[in-house]
Amino acid sequence: TGRGRCAEEGLNCTLTGSAEGIREMAQGLRDWDPIFNETDFKLTDGLDNRKKFKSLTIQKKSELVAYGLPVSMAPSLKANETKHLEADEYHKMMAQPDTVIIDVRNHYEAQIGHFQPPPGGAEFIDPKVRNSHELPKWLALEETQEKLRGKKVMMYCTGGIRCERFSALMSQMKQDNPAFQTEGEYMVRGGVERYMKTFPQGGFWKGKNFLFDKRQEQIPENKPREELENEVESCCCMCKKPCGVYRGGFKCSVKACMVPTIVCATCRTALDADPEAVKKLECPLCEEGWTLRELEAPKLHRAVKRKAESQSGTASKRNREKHQNKAPSTRLFVGNLPFVVDASAIREALGKSFKLLQWITDQKSGVWYGNAFVELRSLKEASEAVEGAGSADGTRIGKRRLRVNFAPPKDGATWPPKGHVPHDR
């Protein structure tokens, strides 16, 4: 069970399961494809069953981290120049001068916990963003770039994915603006979660690590409770007394904001008796009048990755065209199928019964990518199917429009393929 975000850049998931099951899945992915040998699987054991996810949800997104930049203009993760440091190396770097350390999380997360480098070491910077959309705007500010120019730039987030995105953005902006140069960018491998496991007494971490799942927050395992309470910098947005936990699901009442707000236990009880008071809650940034939302997002040059993908799109177009203008045949190419589909759904979409169905899989990996060969019973039916798919309404399964073209077997090719075994799905 768990939840995940899937985008062109990759997949980011938080999953829950048995210790054995999660490890078997991780190893299974690595056995299936060597690309997963580089995947940083972060494991947490001993999670209370009440804090586990109840189902599995994977959402398709245009960006893994929502910067609100056009897909064609988004920075390339592969062109990222940032160095990944292990937690102990990252810890040492925080003591170095001429260094800054940026919290690339949202401000409400930094409120209850953040890194506090030692005196004479790195300068802590909180961009004070309400969401990730504001980070590109903050980084594009001249005063921001002036503060980072010529410095070693460290950054961190909960698990690492937001640093990957931010550092890629920074690399792209440095390429676009030669005057904006640093002495290198560095992120902690595995994020704050990995750092806390390496330094169970906290190291240079102060407070709690905000989490978006049912765990709610992470604290250094061996840090004394009294010391943790003394580190609280945040306060209740009602009574202003120190409070370092988000409970009750309260949000800022300003419609353009609506970030989580801290309400202490005493004030939560008071709000139960006076529901109208909830409409007056404001987060610290709104009380301060701080905002970045009105600023324009930076106009980045087209990233290398997007150029490559554009070229790849041209190749995909050529690949589609190779199935067009073929001689009429009873065998059809059916493409752009949903990943969850069976023979009966294809039969219903085409409105025809067929003699044979072959799922087209990758020759190396055996993975199916949504294409199939279908042989109909007559040339007349095949022509009607191709004509129907090319009409204004097209041929669809659900909302997905299918590509249907003639696909006569190549000269000398055996059809059906030798050893073919029909499968409904």
N, C-alpha and C positions, 0 to 999 in steps of 0.2 A: 504494500500500500504506500501511498505517498502522493507527491505532486511534482510537476515538472513544467519547464518552459522549453519549447522547441522552436528554433529560428534557423535562418540560413547559416548563422555563425556556429551553431552547435546545439547541444542539449545540456540543460542544467536541472538536476533533479535532487530532491530530498526524499529518501525512501525509508520506510520502517519495516522491520521483519525480524526473524530470529537471527541470532548471531551467526549461526551456521548458514542459514539461507542467504543472508546478505553477502557473506564471503564467497559462497558458491556462485552467486550471480556475478560478482566482480571477476572472479577467476574465469567463469564461463565466457564473459565478454572478451577477456584477454585471449582465451583459447580460440575464440571465434575470429577475431581480427586483431592483428598486432598494433593497430592504432590505439587500442585501449591500454597498451603497456605504458603509455605516457599519461593516462588519466589518473588524477589525484583523488583516489577514493578516501574520504574522511569517515572514519567509523567511530561510533559512540555506543558503548555497551551499557547494559543495565538500565535501559529506559523503562520507566513505569508504563504498563500497558495502557493506562488512561491517557497517556501523552502520545500514543501512536496514531497515525492516520487511519481513518476508517475505510477509505477507498483509494483507488489510484486515478489521478487526474493529470492528463498531459495536455497543455494548452499550446496551440500554434500561435506564435508571436512574430511580429516583424523584427523585433530586437530582443536579445536576451536580457539586456538592461535598457529600460525605456528612456532613451535620450531625446526621442522625438525628432531625430534627424532622418531625412529621406534615405531609404535603403541604398539608393545609388550613390549617396554621399557619405555614408557611414564609414568610420575609420576601420582599417583592416587589422584584425587580431593577429594575423600572421606577420604583418610588418612591424609588430610591436618591438620596441628596443629595450623594454624594461627587463631588469635582471631579477630573477627569483632567488631570494635568500632563505636559508633555513632559519628557524626561529632563534637559534643561538647567535647566528651571524647578525640577524636583524636587531637583536637585543644590543649587541655591541655597537652597532652603527648609531643607535639612538644617543650614544654618549659623545658623538663626534660634533665638533663645531661646524659652522658653515653648512648646516643641514637643516632641512625642514621636513616635517612629517604631517601628511594630509590625511584627515579622516574623510574618506569618500562616501561615507554613509549619510543618511539623513540626520538633520540636527537633533530630532527627537530621540534618535538612537544614541548620539554622542552625549546627550544630557545625562544619561544614567551611567555612562562609562566610556573611558577613552584612554589612550596612552598618555603618560605624563613623563617625558624624558627628564633625565637628571639635570641639575643646574650646569650651565656651560655646554650642554648638548644640543640636540635638535630642537628647533622651534615648532611647537604644536600649532597646527592650523585647522580650524573648523570652518569650512566654507559656508556653513549655516544655510544649507539647502533644505527645502521641504520635500523634494523628490528628485529623482535622477535627471529629469528634464532640465533642472536648473544648473547642473554641473557644467555643461558646455558653456553656458552663459557666464558662469563665474570664472571659468578658466580663460575665457576670451577677454576679460577685463584687463586693461593696461596695468592697473595696480596689482592685480594677481600675478601677472607675468613678471612684473618688476620684482616682486617679492621672491619669486622662484628662480629668476635669472642668475646663473652662475653658482647655484647651490646644488648640493646633492638632494634629490627629491625622493623622500620615502612616502609610501602610501599604504593604507590598510583598509580592510573591510571585514565583514563577518567570516566569510569562507574563501574569498579570493576572486569570485567571478566579477564583482563590481570593479576591482582593481584591474583585472584584465581589460575591461571595457574602458576605464578611465585612462589607463596608461597607453592604450591604443589611440585614444583621442589625443592625448598629449603628444605622442610621437607624430601624429598627423599634423597637429598645429605647429610643431617645431619645423616640420618639413615645409609647411606653407609660409612660415615666417622665420627667415634666417636670423633675425635679430633676437628671437626668443630661443635661447639655448641654456641648457643646464649642465651640471657636472654628472649627469646620469640619473636614471630613475630606478627605484628599488621597491619591491613588494615582498611581503612575508609569505612564503609558500604555505598554503592551507589557511591563511587568514588568522584572525584573532583566536578562532577555535583551536588551531594547531599550536599557537603561541601559548595559550593557557595550559595545554596539556604538557608542553615542554617546561613551563615555569608554573607548577601547581600552586606556588605561594604568590603568584601574581606578576613577578618581575616588575616591569615598569607600567603594568596595566593598573588603572585606577577605576574602581567601581564594577559594574556588571556589563556583560555583553548582551545586548538586545537581540532576541531571536524572534522570527516570524511564525514559528510553529508553536505547538502546545507547551513546549518547555518554557517559553516566554523569555527566559534569560539564562545566561551561563555565568558562573562565578568561578574564580580560581579555587580548585578543590581543597587546597590546604591553607587557604588564607583564613585567619581567625575572624569569627563573625563580628567581634567588636571593631576590629580594624576596618572591615568592610563597611560597617555602619558609619564610621568616622570619615569615610571617603565620599559620602553622599554630597554632591554639589547641587543636584536638582531639587526642586521644591514643588509642593502642591500648588496648582494654578488658582486655587481658591483662598486657602488660608496662608499660603507662602511659607509654611513650615517645611523643613527638609523631608523629602520623600523620594525614594529611588525605585519605585515599581509602577508599572502600568497595569491597572486592574479596572475592570468594569466597562471597558470598551468606550470610554469617553473621548470625544473629538472636539477640536477647536470649532467654535460656532461660526467663524467667518467662512462664508461659502466658498471663497476662492482658495481657502487653505484646507481646513478639515483634517489636519494631522492629529495623531493621538495626543492626548493630554494626560498629565499626571494628576490624579485626585487621590488624596490620602483616605484611609479607612474612615476617619471621623467625618470628613466632608462627603464621602460616598453615602453615608447614612443620612446626612442632611439633605442630599440631593434626592434621595428616595422620598423624603417628605415634601420636597419642593421641586417638582419636575421642571418648572418654568426656568429655574436657575441654570439648568443645563444649557439653555439657549444663550447664556451669557458667557460661557467658558471661552477663554482665549489662550492660545499657546504663547510661550515667551516671545517668539518672533513677531507675532501680531501685536502683542503688548508693546514691543519695542518699535514697531512700525517698519521692520526690516522686510524687504522683498526683492526678489530677483526675477519674478515671473514676467514683468513688463519688458525686460530686456530682450533684444533679438538674439536668436541662436546664431552662432558663428557660421559663416559661409565657407565651408571647407571645400577644397579641391576634390575632385573625384578620386577616391582611394584606389590603391593598386588592386586590392582584392575585388572591388566592384568592377574595375575595368576588365579583370580576368573573367569575372562572372558574366559580364556583358558579352565578351567574346565567346564564352561558353554557351550563352544563350543563342548566339548566332549559330554555333555548332549544333545546338539542339534543334534550331529551326531547320538547318540542313538535314538533320536526322529525320525530322518529321516529313520534309519534302521528299525524301527518298522513298517513302511509302505512297506518295501521291503519283498520279499519272501512270500507274502501272497498268498492264494489260488486265482486262476483266478476268476474274477467276472466282471459283467458289470459296477459296481460302481468303479470309480477311485478316487484316491487322487491326486489333482493337486496343487503343492506348488511353492513358489517363484514367485508368480504372481506380476506384477507391481501394485502399489497402485492405479493407475488410469487405470481401465480396465473395460470392460463390457462383457456380454455373447457372443456377436458376435466375439469379438477378441479371446476369448478362443476357440470358435467353429472353427474359421479360423486356429488357431495355431495347433489344434488337427487334422484338416482336416476331422472332423466327425461331424455329427449332433448328438444332445443328447436329451434324454427324460427329464432329470431333472438336475438342477444346484442348489447347496446349498452353499452359502458363509459361511465359518467357522468363527464364531466370538468368542471373549473371553466371557466365561460364566458370568463373573462378570461385566466387563465394557461394553460389547457389541461392542468393537472395533474390526475391521477386520484387520488382519495382513498379508494378501496375500495368503491365502490357500482356497481351495474349494473342495467339492465333486461333481463329475460329473458322471451321469449315462448314458452310451451309449446304443444303441439299440440292440446290440448283443455282445456276448462274443468274436466273431471273431474281431469286430471293436475295442473292448477294448484291446485285445491282440496286435493288430497292433499299437494302440496308445502308449502302454507301450514300445513295441519294438522300435518304432520310437524315443521316448524320450531317450532311452538308447543307441542310435547309436552315432557315432562320431559327427555328426552335431547337434544332439539333437532336441528338440522342443523349439522354441523360440517365444517370443513376443517382437519385437524390438531386442535389444541385450541381453535381459534377457532370460537365459536358464531355462526352467521349469522342476520341478520334477514331474514325473507321475508314479504312482504305483497302483497296484490293492488294493482296500480297501473294502473287503466284510463286510457288516454290522455284528456286533457282534451278537452272539446267543441271541435270545430273544429281540433284538433291533427292534424298529419300523422304517421301511424305506418305503417311506420318513417320516421324523419326523412329529409327530402330530402337526397340526396347521401350517405346512409349507406353506409359500406363496412365489411363484416364483418371483424373481426380476432380471431384466437384468443387474443391477449394484448395 
